[in-house]
Amino acid sequence: MPKTPKTMIDDVIAREGDYVNNPADRGGPTRFGITQALARENGYQGDMKALPRQFAFDIYWRKFVTATGIDLLAKRSPGLAAEALDTGVNMGAPWGVMFLQRALNAFNEGGKLWPDLAKIDGDYGGKSDAALAAYLAHPRRGRVDVLLAAMNALQGERYIGIAERNASQEAFVYGWLLNRVATAA
């Protein structure tokens, strides 16, 4: 049975786990993958150890699913939507959709197969959906696994860049690649 955005959020919450506060993590205290800053931005003022699961779920729904169009993407491809959501949770909400948009542009043979997406903005709307539909219908393209590989290559490159720019993040880069890129391949 295909995953829905709501079951994808449940998977994210399970994967992110409970309370964590690693001093080297730039995100600071988190629970269910929600940083303290994001919780505060969304009105939560309590102790992060007590952040309610439903509060985290609601943030994911508003900020990561509907705000980026992942709910629309899930109608076209649940697998791509799950990857875009997981990437967004770890890197920032728009990043997963931005990687998809970049890959679609790279696969369109200079705009001959479908129009370039002029804005790589992390918003999966009508133009992104039309490009993905054209990709999926193309007789020589259309492979979701290749699109996922491209998204993961972009994600991996970004992780390496983060570690290169900030040595304190090297403590996390292997785990990011292992748990977010290698397992998705």
C-alpha positions as CSV (number, residue, x, y, z in Angstrom):
1,M,0.0,0.0,0.0
2,P,1.5,3.4,-1.0
3,K,2.5,5.7,1.8
4,T,0.5,8.9,2.4
5,P,2.1,12.2,3.6
6,K,0.6,11.4,7.1
7,T,2.3,8.0,7.2
8,M,5.5,9.5,5.9
9,I,5.4,12.0,8.8
10,D,4.9,9.1,11.2
11,D,8.0,7.4,9.7
12,V,10.0,10.6,10.1
13,I,9.0,10.9,13.7
14,A,9.9,7.3,14.4
15,R,13.3,7.7,12.6
16,E,14.2,10.9,14.3
17,G,13.5,9.5,17.7
18,D,12.9,11.2,21.0
19,Y,14.8,13.9,22.8
20,V,18.4,14.7,21.7
21,N,20.8,17.5,22.8
22,N,24.2,16.9,21.3
23,P,26.4,20.0,22.0
24,A,28.0,19.7,18.5
25,D,24.7,19.6,16.7
26,R,23.9,23.1,15.4
27,G,20.2,22.3,15.8
28,G,20.4,22.3,19.6
29,P,17.8,20.4,21.6
30,T,15.4,18.4,19.5
31,R,12.5,16.1,20.0
32,F,11.1,14.0,17.2
33,G,13.5,15.9,14.9
34,I,11.9,19.3,15.7
35,T,14.5,21.8,16.9
36,Q,13.9,24.1,19.8
37,A,14.1,27.1,17.4
38,L,11.4,25.6,15.1
39,A,9.2,24.7,18.1
40,R,9.5,28.2,19.5
41,E,8.8,29.7,16.0
42,N,5.5,27.7,16.0
43,G,4.4,28.7,19.5
44,Y,5.8,26.0,21.8
45,Q,7.4,27.5,24.9
46,G,7.8,24.4,27.1
47,D,10.7,22.1,27.8
48,M,11.8,20.3,24.6
49,K,11.9,17.0,26.5
50,A,8.1,17.4,26.8
51,L,7.3,18.5,23.3
52,P,4.0,16.6,22.4
53,R,4.3,14.2,19.5
54,Q,1.1,15.8,17.9
55,F,2.7,19.2,18.1
56,A,5.7,17.9,16.1
57,F,3.4,16.1,13.7
58,D,1.5,19.4,13.1
59,I,4.7,21.3,12.4
60,Y,5.8,18.7,9.9
61,W,2.4,18.8,8.2
62,R,2.3,22.6,7.9
63,K,6.0,23.5,7.4
64,F,7.4,20.4,5.5
65,V,4.4,18.9,3.6
66,T,1.9,21.5,2.6
67,A,4.3,24.5,2.5
68,T,6.6,22.7,0.0
69,G,3.9,20.9,-2.0
70,I,5.0,17.4,-0.9
71,D,1.3,16.5,-0.5
72,L,0.9,17.2,-4.3
73,L,4.1,15.3,-5.1
74,A,2.9,12.3,-3.1
75,K,-0.1,12.0,-5.5
76,R,2.4,11.6,-8.4
77,S,5.1,9.6,-6.7
78,P,4.9,8.6,-3.0
79,G,8.6,7.4,-3.1
80,L,9.9,10.7,-4.3
81,A,7.7,12.5,-1.8
82,A,9.1,10.4,1.1
83,E,12.6,11.2,0.0
84,A,11.9,14.9,-0.4
85,L,10.3,15.0,3.0
86,D,13.2,13.1,4.7
87,T,15.7,15.3,3.1
88,G,13.8,18.4,4.1
89,V,13.6,17.3,7.7
90,N,17.3,16.9,7.9
91,M,18.4,19.9,5.8
92,G,15.6,22.4,5.9
93,A,12.0,22.1,4.4
94,P,12.6,23.1,0.8
95,W,15.9,21.2,0.1
96,G,14.3,17.8,-0.9
97,V,12.0,19.5,-3.5
98,M,14.9,21.7,-4.7
99,F,17.0,18.6,-5.3
100,L,14.1,17.1,-7.3
101,Q,13.7,20.3,-9.3
102,R,17.4,20.4,-10.1
103,A,17.4,16.8,-11.2
104,L,14.3,17.3,-13.5
105,N,16.1,20.2,-15.1
106,A,19.3,18.2,-15.6
107,F,17.3,15.3,-17.3
108,N,15.3,17.4,-19.7
109,E,18.0,17.7,-22.4
110,G,18.3,21.4,-22.4
111,G,14.5,21.9,-22.3
112,K,13.8,19.8,-25.3
113,L,11.9,17.1,-23.4
114,W,10.0,19.4,-21.0
115,P,10.5,23.0,-20.0
116,D,13.1,24.0,-17.5
117,L,11.9,24.9,-14.1
118,A,13.0,28.5,-14.0
119,K,12.8,28.7,-10.2
120,I,14.5,26.2,-8.1
121,D,12.6,27.3,-5.0
122,G,11.6,24.1,-3.1
123,D,7.9,24.6,-4.0
124,Y,6.4,21.6,-5.7
125,G,3.6,23.3,-7.6
126,G,2.0,22.9,-11.1
127,K,5.2,23.5,-13.1
128,S,7.2,21.0,-11.1
129,D,4.3,18.5,-11.3
130,A,4.1,18.9,-15.1
131,A,7.9,18.4,-15.4
132,L,7.7,15.2,-13.3
133,A,4.7,13.9,-15.2
134,A,6.7,14.4,-18.5
135,Y,9.7,12.7,-17.0
136,L,7.7,9.7,-15.8
137,A,5.9,9.4,-19.2
138,H,9.1,9.6,-21.3
139,P,10.0,6.3,-22.9
140,R,13.7,6.7,-22.3
141,R,13.4,8.4,-18.9
142,G,10.8,7.8,-16.3
143,R,12.7,5.7,-13.9
144,V,12.0,6.8,-10.3
145,D,15.1,5.0,-9.1
146,V,17.4,7.2,-11.3
147,L,15.6,10.3,-10.1
148,L,16.1,9.2,-6.5
149,A,19.8,8.5,-7.2
150,A,20.2,12.1,-8.5
151,M,18.4,13.5,-5.5
152,N,20.6,11.5,-3.2
153,A,23.8,12.5,-5.0
154,L,22.9,16.2,-4.5
155,Q,22.1,15.5,-0.9
156,G,25.4,13.7,-0.4
157,E,27.3,16.6,-2.0
158,R,25.6,19.1,0.3
159,Y,26.6,17.0,3.4
160,I,30.2,16.9,2.4
161,G,30.1,20.6,1.8
162,I,28.7,21.3,5.2
163,A,31.6,19.2,6.8
164,E,34.2,21.0,4.6
165,R,32.9,24.4,5.7
166,N,32.6,23.5,9.4
167,A,34.8,20.9,10.9
168,S,32.6,20.5,13.9
169,Q,30.0,18.9,11.6
170,E,32.4,16.1,10.6
171,A,31.1,14.2,13.6
172,F,27.8,13.9,11.8
173,V,28.6,13.5,8.1
174,Y,29.2,9.8,8.1
175,G,25.9,9.1,9.9
176,W,24.1,11.5,7.5
177,L,25.5,9.7,4.5
178,L,24.8,6.2,6.1
179,N,21.3,6.9,7.2
180,R,20.0,9.4,4.7
181,V,21.9,8.6,1.4
182,A,23.3,5.1,1.4
183,T,20.1,3.5,2.8
184,A,18.0,5.4,0.2
185,A,20.0,4.1,-2.8
